[in-house]
Amino acid sequence: MVRLHTIGALALAGLMSGCVMVSARTIEEPAASVAPVAPAAVASVAPAPAPAPAGPPPLQVPDFSYVTIPMEITVNKPVNEVWARIGKYCDIAEWFQIATGCEITSGKDGEVGAVRTVGAEILVAKTEYSYAYTQPVREGRPYNLYHGNLEARAIDAKTTKLLYTLVYDLSLVAGDDAAKAADVERRRTAFNRALGNMKILAEGGALPPPAPRN
């Protein structure tokens, strides 16, 4: 409410000099009514759809053809003695008869991650009597996923089986089916010879002269 004060003059009585009678009245007026303001409407915004997950890039070699070459030989020695003689990562220089030898260029011999000069091969897995390795990607060449695995497995207390397995992408071998089959047999021959050399060494024999290189 708003209060207004007005001053009313009363009738002057006579000519009374300097005397003025004043009366005050209070007049009340209703305040103007103010309509309530409605809150502004908030527009609902739909969340943006999540982007679709990107798929994996295409395979470098879509028409791959992985081949496995399993080989084995029996050694007349206990498994621990066999592995101690031929199972170190750089023992390959002896039983594969590599003239340039073998050195560890990274990591520690026998530990995962070790790299040897033979093929720049990386040790990728191991157990007490086995290890697996792969070869690195070469510039300008599709990766053929080449892996090798050497294992000594006890048959009994005095006899051990050596197993060597190769796997790689045969589709990257140039030529027809005959050329691909020849590549498999070349590898099989070389590694069977290496297994024979391991047997000789583990049983205490001397190696024959190395086979001529093709």
N, C-alpha and C positions, 0 to 999 in steps of 0.2 A: 504494500500500500504506500502511496505517496502522500505526504502531508504538506498542505499548502497553508501558509500563515498569511492572513490578511489583516490589515489594520483598518479598523473603521473609526471614523471621527464622530464623536458624539456632538450633539448640538451644543454650541457654545452658549453658555448661560450668560446672557447679558454681555457686557463688555468687560468681563473680568480680565484685566490686563495680565498677560504672561501665564495664564492658567489654561491648560489644555487637558481634557479628559480623553484617554485613549483606551479602547477595549480591543482585545485580540480574540479572534475566532479561529478554530482549527477546522479545516475542511478536508475530509478524506475522500480520495478518488481511487477507484480500482486501477491496479496496474494492468497494462496491456498484456493479454495472455500470449505466451510464446508456445507455438506448437513444437512438440519434441521432434528432433531430427533423426530420421532413420539411419542406421549405419550403412555406409556405402557397400554395395554388393561386391563381393570378391569373385572375380571370374576364375573358375577352376581350369587349371592347365593340365592336360594329360601328360604324364611322363613320356619322354622320348623313348622309343623302343630301343632296346639294347642291340648293338651291332651284332650281326651274325658272326659266329666264330670263324676265323679264317682256317681253311683246310690246309693240310700239309702240302709243301711244294711237290711237284711231280718227281718221280724217281729218276735218278740220273741214267740208270740202265733199266728201262721198263721191261725188256724181254730177257731178264736174267735166266741163267740155267746153272744152279749151284751143283757141283759134283763133289762127292766125298770119296776119298781113297783110303780105305782102312788096310793096315798092314800089321803083322805081328811075328814074333819069333820067341822061342823058348830058350831060356838061359839056365844052365845048371849051377846056379848060385843063389843064396838067399837074397831076398828083395833088398834088404838094407845094404848088402855088399855091392849089389848090382848098381843101385842108385848112387852110392858113394863114388863108384868108379866112372859112371857115364852121365850122371844127372845134373852136373853143374851147367849153368846156362851157356858158358863159353866152352864146354867140352865138345861142342859141335865141331870145332876146328879140328879136333883129333879124329873123331869117328866119321866125319864127313870128308876128312883129308883135304882141308882148305889150306892151300900153301901160304896164304897171307895171314893166317891165324885168326884170332878173335880177341877183341878187347871190349870192355864195358865202357861206353861213352857217356852214360848217364845212369844215375841210380846205383844200386848195389847188386852184384851178382847173386841171383837166386831170389830177389825180392821183386814183387809186382811193380812195374814201372821201369825196370832196368832196360836199357837199350844196348844192343850189341852191334858191332861193326858188320857182322854178317847180315846183309840185307837191311841194315838199320832196323832190325826186328825188335819189337817191344814186347816184353813179358806182360801178359794181361791177366793171367790166372795161375795159381799153383796150389798143390797140396803137398803132403809129405813126400809122395813119390810120383809127382807128375807136374808138368807145367804146360801152359798154352801161350802162344805168341801170335802176333800178326805183323804185317808189314805196313809201313806208312803210305799215305796217299802221295803219289808223285805228280808233279806239275805237268799238266797237259794230258794226263792219263785218267780214264775212269777207274774208280776204285773197284778192284775185283774181289774184295773181302777175303783175301788170302789169309788163312789161319793154319797153324800146325799145332798138334798136341802130342806130347810124348808122355807115356805112363809106364811105370813098372808095377806089375800086379803079382802078388805072391800066389803061387799055385799050391805050394806046401812049404815046409820049413827049409827045403834045400833047392827049390825050383821057382823060377820067376818067369812070367810072361811079359815081354816088352811089346807095347802097342804104340804104333805111330799112325796118326790120322791127319790127313790133309783135307781142306775144304776151300774151294774158290769158285769164282764165276766163270764157267767154261764158255759162256756166250761171248766173252771178250777175246777169246783165242781166235786169231784170224784164220780164215779158210773154211773148207767144207767139213762134213762130219768126219771124214778120214783124218783130216788135220787135227781136229779136236781130240779124236781117239788117240792119235799119236802123241799128243801133248800129255794126256793122262798116263800113257804107258811109259813115257820118258821119265816122268816124275816117280811113278811107281818103281821103276828099275833103280833109279838113283837112291831112293829112300830105303828100298829093300836091301841094297848094298850097305847103306849106313847102318841098318839094323844088324846085318851080319857082322859088321865091324864092332858094333857095341857088344855083341855076344862074345866075339873074340877077346876084346879088351876085358870084359867082366869076368871071363873064365881064365884070364891070365896069359893069353896068347899074344902073338905079334901080328900086326896088320900086314896084309899084302900090299904091293905097290898100288898107288891110287889109279883109278880108272882114267883113261884119257878123256879129256873134256871135248864135247862136241862144239 
